Amino acid sequence: MKKYLCVIFVPLIFGLYRSQSTKKALPCYDLTEVLKVEPTALYKPHLDASKSFGVKILKDSKTVLKYINSGKFHKIKKSGKGYRVQRLDYSRAWMVSKAKLTLERMGARFSKETKGHTFTVSSITRTLEDQCRLRKVNSNASLGISSHNYGNSFDISYIRFNDVLKYNPKMEAALEKILQYYATNGRIYFIKEKQQSCYHVTVRNY
């Protein structure tokens, strides 16, 4: 009798374990619902630009790793001429080569025009899972697809310069001048996000 009970009990445990593992493996987002969210007219060009790089929506870490291993994504240094990257809790310091190059050129230009000052990059590439985690602490985070989900967007704080969190209208004006220059020349789109105190920058496939 004990033998039969053991044979029955083991499969039950295994089945329960598999069921729990499946639940844990489920993503924290519903892709169908995410795709239903319509972008605003202001934001649509950002998404169109993102899709032109041939990168599919970054769902999770595995998707990002795939593009890293294929050489499509390139590491963003923590600091460069004219810029610093703050600690990234909800994004990853990887982007497509053109976005990386544009950030570096913008930083160098900012350094030159401000005589050595730096701006701060506050967010870079995000997966849909990163976005889920971010929404738990920031209700303003996008419910739909973000250009951050393609590896060609980054945010620049307009209240943190030279690693100092302080409103600096002179530095902000210098930064916006550079952003406008790149936008006019067809290299980026940008939006000033007042709730996040940053400029959302999407690099175009120029």
Summary of the structure (lengths in Angstrom):
residues: 206
radius of gyration: 21.3
end to end distance: 74.3
largest distance: 84.7
contacts: 601
relative contact order: 0.16
helix: 46%
strand: 20%
